[in-house]
Amino acid sequence: MKHLLPIREPILLARIFFVLIATLCGYLITPQGSGMSLHYTLGAFIFSLLLVIFEYSTTVISSKKILLSALGLFFGLVLASLLAPMIPEEMVGNIPPRLICNLILGYFGVVLALKHEDRLSLSRLKFFISNPKENTCIMDTNVIIDGRVKDIYDTYFLKGEIIVPEFVLRELQLIADSTDPQKRARGRRGLENLEAIQEAYPNLQIWEKDYEDIKDVDHKLIQLAKDLGAELLTNDYNLNKIATLHKIRVLNINDLAQALKPSFFVGDEIRIQLIRIGKEPHQGVGYLEDGTMVVVDEGKRLIGQEVDIVVTSVLQTSAGRMLFGRLGERASNKRQRNNVRKNREMEQAQYSNRSSRNH
């Protein structure tokens, strides 16, 4: 399976261009006749590369953490500027007291802000610190094996990027290599589904970051969703509950299917008024209150009447929902009685005509 770069191509080109320009600048600023052109060029290349690595590392940190780190560093430096004049220079030797205070208090400011981020609410600043990954879905192993996620994306109900973590791929590979035939079939199905999604949607990204200190895949998914501010796309009931406890938004496709299930099932009895003829000569057509069309077999003769029908099938299409049914027992019995009465009336009429001709 191909791995996609976890960055967009324009950003990658900008990074490469920056490194090349910085390297060229290092060569151009070399003093004439110093013979240090290689050192300046190599130094500029290494420095620009470190800047790019630092910039890239910020993509895995949420906007809230970046802002809290900046605030913690700011207050740490402010406190350092107040405490530095109180420290005798004899205690620190040749090192400036301000530098030591800045390093120690700045470090503690950043670390304490990140450790206690859950206690700080920045909801009023949401417009300014909205996470670029908030429309991104992280898929777990079960939803990949399920395969319905591709159909959901085909309907455009889900938008944004799709992230598949590397540790989920490893779990899929382990399932596909299992000695159990059923597990092996599920793993291979998952890999095939993922390859189909990757071919159809270029926004799918393979996220290479892992959490070595976390062993369970579900908890790794929860931590990644926290770091990115992304949503979890799953059909796992237990993962859904755990993620909800961690205040992570979960998109459960089983809940979606439950919400979209039809209101009526085969065998349900409903009462409806037939108002017109269907496509077939023997059919009658009526409508529910929500506009759903109901086609009733042998309902032509009862047009204009309210009848009880039994649902025989439910058809769900992109154009809407249709119900098909047959007459219920009471309607069928009434129809049979009407037919019997008409037959008797016809027999009596025929008998009367024969009698009149004989006389």
N, C-alpha and C positions, 0 to 999 in steps of 0.2 A: 504494500500500500504506500502511495506517495505521501510525503509529509509536506504540508504547506508551511510557508514561512509565517510565523506569528506576528507579522507586521505587514503593512500595506506597501506596495511597490513604490509609490511616490516618496514615502518616508525613507525607504531603503536607499533610493537614488540620492535623496538629499543628504543622507549620512555619508554615503560614499563620496559625494561631491565636496562635503565639508572637510573630510579627511584629506582629500587630494589638495584642496586649496590651502589648508593649514600646512601641509607638508611643503608645498611650493613656497609659501610665505617664510617658512623656516629656512629654506635654501636662499631666498632673496635677501633676508636680513643678516646673513652671515657677513661679518666685517671683511673688507677687502684685504687679501694677502695674509689672512690669519691661518689659512689651511684648516679651518674648523667647519667647512661646509657640510661634511658628512655628519658631524656631531649635531649641528643645528638642525639639519634636515631630519635626522633620526629622532631627535628630541621633540621636534614639532609633530612628527608622525605619532609617536607614543603618547604625547600629551593630548592630541586630538582624539586618538583612539580611546583613551581613558574617559574623556568627556562624553563620547558616544556611548560607551558602556554604562556610564553613570546615568545618562539620559534614558537609555533603553530600560534600565532597572526600574525606573519610575513607572513603567507601564503596568507592573504587577502590584503597585501600591495604590490603594484607593485615594480619592481626592481628600476625603476626611482625614486620613492618616497624614497626608502631606501637609495639610493645613495645621493639624494639631502639632506636628513636629516643628513647623515654623514658629508656632506660638510658644511651644515649650522652649525652643532655642532662644527666642526673643526674651522671655522672662528670665531665663538662666543668665543671659548676657547682662541684662539690666541688674540683676542681683549681684553678678560678679563685679560690675563697675562700682557698686556701692560697698562691697566688702574688700576689694583690692587695696584701697588706701589704708585700711586698718591693719594689714599684714606687714610686719617689719621685714625689710629686705634681708636682714641677717638670717632669717629663718629659711629662705629659699636660695641663698647664694647668688649666683650670677643670673639666674632665671628671673625675668620680670614677674612680680606677683600677679599683675593683671592677666598675663598669659596663662598662668596656672589656674586662676579663678575662672577664666573663660572656658578652658578645657573641661574642668571638673563640673562646674555648674551648667555649662551648655549641654554636656553629656547627660547629666541628671534631668535637665529640663525636657530633652527629647524623649528619653526613656520613660520617665514618669507620665508624660502626656500620652505615649502610645500604650503603656500598661493600663491606664485608666480611661481609655477612649470610650468604653461602654457607659461610663458614668457621665459623659459629656454629650449634650444634645446640641446639634447645629442645624435643626430643622428650619429655622428662620433664614438660614443662609443657603438653603437648598438650591436656589437659582444660581448662586455663584459657585457652588461646589458640586454640581450635579456630576455624577460619575459617567464617563463615556461608555461604560460597559453595562449601563442599567437596562438596556434593551437586548442584552446578550443572554443566551441560554446555554447552560452547561448540561450536557447529556450524560446520563449515567449508563451503566452496562445494560440494565434491564430494558430501558426504553430503546436502545439501539437494537437489541435482539427482537423487540416487539415489532418494529418496522413501520408502525402507523405514523411515526413522526414525519416521514417523507410526504405522506398524503396530506398531513396538516399544513406543511409548508407549501404544498402545491396550491392550496386554497387561499394562501396569503393571510391566514389568521395569525401566523407567527412571523415576526420580522426581526431584523437585526442579525448579528453574527451568531454562529453556532460554534461552541467550543467543546472539543473532545480532549480531555486530559490524557497525557501519556500513560498514567497509571491505569486508566480505564482500558486503554488499548492492551496493556499487558494482561489485565484480567481477562479480556476477551480472548487473547492468545492462549492463556492457560486453559480456558474452557474449551477452546477449539482443539487443543492437544490432549484433552482428557481421554482416559481409557474407557469411560462410560459412553456408549454410543449416543444416548440422548443428549448428554451434555456437549459432546463433540458436535452434534448436529446443530444445537442451539448456538454454539460459538461460531461455527462457520456461517450460519445464517446471519449472525450479528455483523461479522466482517463483510459479508456481501451487501447487507443493508447499508453499512457505513460507506462502502465504496460507491454505491449508487447515489447516496446523498452527496458525497464529495464531488462526484462528476456533475451533479445537477446544480449544486450551489457553491460558487467560489468563495462564499463567506465562511465556509467551514474552516476552522483553525485547529491544528493539533497543538495543544498547550503543553510545553515541555517541563514546566516547573513541577517539582515533586516535593513532598513533605516527608523526609526520611524519618523524622521522629514520630510520625503517625503511621500506624500499621494498617488500620482499617480503611478500606476504600471509601466507605460512606462518610467517615469523618474527614477524610482528605477532600472529598467533594464539598462538604460544608465549609471547610476552611478556605478553599479556593473561591467559593461563592462569596464569603465574607471579604476576602482580599480584593476581589474585583467588583464587588457590589452587583453581581450578576444574579440571574434567576436559575433555579434548578428545574430541569425538564426530566420528569421521571414517571414511572407507573408503580413504583415501590411504595407500599403503604407505610412501612416502618421508616424509610428514609424521609418520607413526607412528614411524618409526625416529628421526627427528630429535628429536621430543618426548620419546621414551624416554631419549635421551642427556641431555636437560635435566631428567631426573627428574620428568617430568610424566606423570600417569596418563592413558592413552589408552584410549578405548572404540572399538574397531574393529568395525564391524558385519559386516565380512567374516570376522573371527575368530569372531564369534558364530555366523554362518551355518555356518562350518566345524565348530564344536563341536556344532551341532545337526543336522548332516547324518545321514541314516540309516546304520545299520551295514551294511545290505544294499542291493544295487543290483539292478536288473533284469538277469537273466542269471546271478546267483549261484546256486550249488547248495548246498543244505543238507539235512541228514538230520533227520527229525522223526517222532515217533510220533503217529498219528492216533487220537483218543480219542472223537470223537462226530461226529454228522451236522451239516452246516451248514444254512443257511436253505434252500438249494436241495437237492432230493432227491439229486442226484449228487455233492454236495460232502462232503468230509471236513474236520474241523477238528482242529488240534493247537496246541501252545503252545511257545514257546521258553523257555529258562531264566529270562529276565527277565520272563516273563508275556505277551510279545507274541503275539497270536493270528495263526495262519496258516491261511488258507482254501485248500484244494487242490481243484481241479477233478477230477472222476472219481475221488475218493478214498473214496467211500462203501464200496466193497467191500473196502477195505484197512484199515478201522477196527480198531484193536488191534494193528497192525503198524507197524514202523519203515520208512519209505520215504524215498527220495531225491527231492527236488522241485527244480524250477527256478523262481526268483522271476520272476513276470511283471509285478508292479506293487507299489508301496509307497504306502500311504495314511497321511498324517500329519494328524491332527485334534487339536482341543483335548482330546478324550477319550483320546488316546493314538495308538499306531501299529499298523497292520495290514498284514500281508503277504498277497499273493495269489500262488499258484503253480500249476504243473501238474506232473504226475508226471514224474520224470526218466526217462532212457532205460532204466535197469535195472528201475525199477519198472514202466514201461510194457511192457517186454518180458516181465517176469514175469506181468503182468496178461494180456497177450496169450496167453502159454503156458497160463495157467490157463483162459482162455476156450476155447482150442483143445482142451485136455484134457476140459473139461466137455462141449463139443460132441461129441467122440468118444465119451465115455461115454454121452451121450444117444442117439447114433446106434446104438451097440452095443445099448443097452437096447431101442430100438425094433425093431432087427433080430431080437433074441432073442424079443420078443413076437410078431412076425409069424411067425417060424419055429415057435414053439410052437402057434400057432393053425392053421397049415397041417398040422401033424402031428395 
